[in-house]
């Protein structure tokens, strides 16, 4: 288990768990990326206002984020929502891979037919 004694360690843990980038947290919370980067590194200690924003945005317990006490998430049903979002993203990636394979096949066929006409 990761060391989660400090707020920024819990923040990084949650971001990893939910597959969030600092850029995404910045966009989702409306907080400058540079500030988010400082929160993630521990260079700037975040306050209750940020913890509440994370709670509103991702249903993470602000209390847990600040103190490490209590449950990480407010409602476990939201994990189902995140899992569904991840599944949707994976499905899109699979579709893109299929499309890229078809495009590659078509381009190779064109190349072969051009080379055969020489």
C-alpha positions as CSV (number, residue, x, y, z in Angstrom):
1,X,0.0,0.0,0.0
2,X,1.2,3.5,-0.8
3,X,2.2,5.9,1.8
4,X,-0.9,8.2,2.2
5,X,0.0,10.2,5.2
6,X,0.1,13.6,3.4
7,X,-2.8,15.2,1.5
8,X,-0.8,15.4,-1.8
9,X,-0.1,11.7,-1.5
10,X,-3.8,11.0,-1.2
11,X,-4.4,13.3,-4.1
12,X,-2.0,11.4,-6.3
13,X,-3.4,8.1,-5.2
14,X,-6.9,9.2,-6.2
15,X,-5.7,10.5,-9.5
16,X,-4.0,7.2,-10.2
17,X,-7.0,5.2,-9.1
18,X,-9.4,7.2,-11.3
19,X,-6.9,7.5,-14.2
20,X,-6.9,11.3,-14.0
21,X,-4.1,13.5,-15.3
22,X,-3.2,16.8,-13.7
23,X,-4.4,18.5,-16.8
24,X,-7.8,16.8,-16.5
25,X,-8.1,17.7,-12.8
26,X,-7.2,21.3,-13.8
27,X,-9.9,21.3,-16.5
28,X,-12.5,19.6,-14.5
29,X,-12.1,21.8,-11.4
30,X,-11.3,25.1,-13.2
31,X,-8.1,25.5,-11.2
32,X,-4.9,26.6,-13.0
33,X,-2.7,23.7,-14.1
34,X,0.4,25.2,-12.3
35,X,-1.6,25.3,-9.0
36,X,-2.7,21.7,-9.5
37,X,0.9,20.6,-10.3
38,X,2.0,22.2,-7.0
39,X,-0.8,20.4,-5.1
40,X,0.3,17.1,-6.7
41,X,4.0,17.6,-5.8
42,X,3.3,18.8,-2.3
43,X,4.9,22.2,-3.1
44,X,1.6,23.9,-2.2
45,X,-0.7,22.6,0.5
46,X,-4.3,22.6,-0.7
47,X,-7.0,23.8,1.6
48,X,-10.6,22.8,2.2
49,X,-11.9,24.8,-0.8
50,X,-9.9,22.6,-3.2
51,X,-10.9,19.4,-1.3
52,X,-14.6,20.4,-1.6
53,X,-14.1,21.1,-5.3
54,X,-12.6,17.6,-5.7
55,X,-15.6,16.2,-3.7
56,X,-18.1,18.0,-6.0
57,X,-16.3,16.9,-9.1
58,X,-15.3,13.3,-8.4
59,X,-17.3,12.4,-5.2
60,X,-14.1,12.0,-3.2
61,X,-14.5,12.7,0.5
62,X,-13.0,16.1,1.2
63,X,-12.4,14.9,4.8
64,X,-10.4,11.9,3.6
65,X,-8.5,14.0,1.1
66,X,-7.5,16.5,3.8
67,X,-7.1,14.2,6.8
68,X,-6.9,10.6,5.6
69,X,-9.9,9.8,7.9
70,X,-13.2,8.3,6.8
71,X,-14.1,6.8,3.5
72,X,-12.4,7.8,0.3
73,X,-15.6,8.1,-1.8
74,X,-18.9,9.5,-0.8
75,X,-21.0,6.9,-2.7
76,X,-19.7,3.6,-4.1
77,X,-22.2,3.9,-6.9
78,X,-19.9,6.5,-8.5
79,X,-17.2,3.9,-8.9
80,X,-19.6,2.1,-11.3
81,X,-19.9,5.3,-13.2
82,X,-16.1,5.7,-13.5
83,X,-15.8,2.1,-14.5
84,X,-18.4,2.6,-17.2
85,X,-16.5,5.7,-18.5
86,X,-13.3,3.6,-18.6
87,X,-15.0,0.8,-20.4
88,X,-16.4,3.3,-22.9
89,X,-12.9,4.7,-23.5
90,X,-11.5,1.3,-23.9
91,X,-14.2,0.4,-26.4
92,X,-13.4,3.6,-28.4
93,X,-9.8,2.6,-28.5
94,X,-10.6,-0.8,-29.8
95,X,-12.8,0.7,-32.5
96,X,-10.0,3.1,-33.5
97,X,-7.5,0.2,-33.7
98,X,-9.9,-1.6,-36.0
99,X,-10.3,1.5,-38.1
100,X,-6.5,1.9,-38.3
101,X,-6.0,-1.7,-39.3
102,X,-8.6,-1.4,-42.1
103,X,-6.9,1.8,-43.2
104,X,-3.5,0.2,-43.2
105,X,-4.9,-2.8,-45.2
106,X,-6.5,-0.5,-47.7
107,X,-3.3,1.6,-48.1
108,X,-1.2,-1.6,-48.6
109,X,-3.7,-2.8,-51.2
110,X,-3.4,0.5,-53.1
111,X,0.4,0.4,-52.9
112,X,0.4,-3.2,-54.2
113,X,-1.9,-2.4,-57.0
114,X,0.2,0.6,-58.0
115,X,3.4,-1.4,-57.9
116,X,1.7,-4.1,-60.0
117,X,0.9,-1.6,-62.7
118,X,4.6,-0.5,-63.2
